[in-house]
């Protein structure tokens, strides 16, 4: 089925919406009825047909509008995209990885023609048709990392690897869950994760770093992470907290189904061959509570997860004050029936919600 | 399956450089392009020598941007367990082999204002790839290369003819030696030093740099250890519930693999840390040979790196 790109906004009138197809392929992040941190990594080598795992870089109905939103964020705040001088080679690595992946995975949308270092890139959805010289920055309108991440959904952290650590030395970060590239730039793995509660005590970061340092060429990995966002905002940055933070107080029993969104990040990890850097794409998917509730399994499970989540995590994820109103809403969709394991919706396998 | 992704290749050139060193060129079996890599990376070459399969790491020395072929240079080790002898005596043009995707444990620090390279003998190979990478980016580097004699100095003609101002060669048999103190004292701020060669050279360079106050982060080294032969010993693998014998000419890791245990590994040279294994119980002495565990780790009796380390004693029980 050909992709239809939505014309929608992630600000002001919030016309963002998910089609039925998008809801079905939404990456619901809970594989059981409770949640705690774990090093939940798996290989990133495809997945079920039309799932968000199928391609190396998922392109969905929000692509064109998300790229328009990114351009607006960068116009307002150029520091959302930074690359320290030694990271240019990694930027070319990233450009190559994305162009090769997208042209192979979506040949009807993207084309890459290479003749030695003379490259020709066609991005049909965004109307881009550029000729440039690979490894020659002067032939592109932006640096290589900025050029390609203005055309790819998700945030991108490009991490230098040295001294048995990873360093946040480049990135394009405009759709983030309340963290700042401008603040974290140059930090190492432990420094930028310092604010996360509970996980340090569990030794999660020591194990996660060890895993990431050993990610090899041709063997990418992935995991899901999640939080909550009121209104379909991509840009929930600390820089703009004064604009979006106040919106968290606007929930009512009447509007919560439409306004409250589960925000899920598909995090992937690729070794970059020419630079030996690691790229960490963080792709944000949003889904309104009322759309999630159309899947009976997700309705039952989301209520149980949010109800039983440790207070520290609800605080860190920024919804502790809204948890009671969320639970009032979600409990309507939990009839106490058991749920099946795994994240998939199982529309045909799970019984519909029992009505009283 | 443990280890990096595999690539099936054909040997397309075998070139004897001198009495000890032979170069091998690999091209992919199906004609596809090989992955690019970063200077300093190695590949693990699988050698099927009769019933024995050895996997040895070799630094990639070809241009990291050249996807048509990889080249490695192998120094013959007459005292070793036979990996290099197998390459020298049994591998010929047209042979099919399996190698791993490139893995880099000896990366350039691209923040460096200058890269000071110190090579001993066959330790020249990773620098050949790094030099090609740096030349493309107009990087600032300088090489000091010590070898036994003119006859045994691999790639000297190539290096001195292409980079007459950046390459300095020292011949042991002419009693030429690198004057480290002088060399280090003349370097600009922001210089990183890289050393690859025999253990004695690595320790000498690291020790001198540390003594002169170079920051730890600016000192890089790589030494692949070939597993050394030793007395046979017995190991109990608690998770797999197996008792295995490690022969005189095989490593503990190889013995586990021979017994059908899929143990994790990457470099197989004691450097990367991937094969670190917990010791559950032991009576006897460890022969630690890796660079991964520190002195405390070696004396703790709690961990062993099965790719290069051995054991002598009565009982060894591992968490594998």
Boltz contact constraints between the chains, C-beta under 6 A:
constraints:
  - contact:
      token1: [A, 86]
      token2: [B, 110]
      max_distance: 6.0
  - contact:
      token1: [A, 86]
      token2: [B, 111]
      max_distance: 6.0
  - contact:
      token1: [A, 162]
      token2: [B, 109]
      max_distance: 6.0
  - contact:
      token1: [A, 163]
      token2: [B, 217]
      max_distance: 6.0
  - contact:
      token1: [A, 216]
      token2: [B, 4]
      max_distance: 6.0
  - contact:
      token1: [A, 216]
      token2: [B, 103]
      max_distance: 6.0
  - contact:
      token1: [A, 217]
      token2: [B, 35]
      max_distance: 6.0
  - contact:
      token1: [A, 217]
      token2: [B, 101]
      max_distance: 6.0
  - contact:
      token1: [A, 218]
      token2: [B, 5]
      max_distance: 6.0
  - contact:
      token1: [A, 218]
      token2: [B, 101]
      max_distance: 6.0
  - contact:
      token1: [A, 219]
      token2: [B, 5]
      max_distance: 6.0
  - contact:
      token1: [A, 273]
      token2: [B, 35]
      max_distance: 6.0
  - contact:
      token1: [A, 273]
      token2: [B, 36]
      max_distance: 6.0
  - contact:
      token1: [A, 273]
      token2: [B, 37]
      max_distance: 6.0
  - contact:
      token1: [A, 274]
      token2: [B, 36]
      max_distance: 6.0
  - contact:
      token1: [A, 274]
      token2: [B, 38]
      max_distance: 6.0
  - contact:
      token1: [A, 276]
      token2: [B, 38]
      max_distance: 6.0
  - contact:
      token1: [A, 276]
      token2: [B, 104]
      max_distance: 6.0
  - contact:
      token1: [A, 276]
      token2: [B, 107]
      max_distance: 6.0
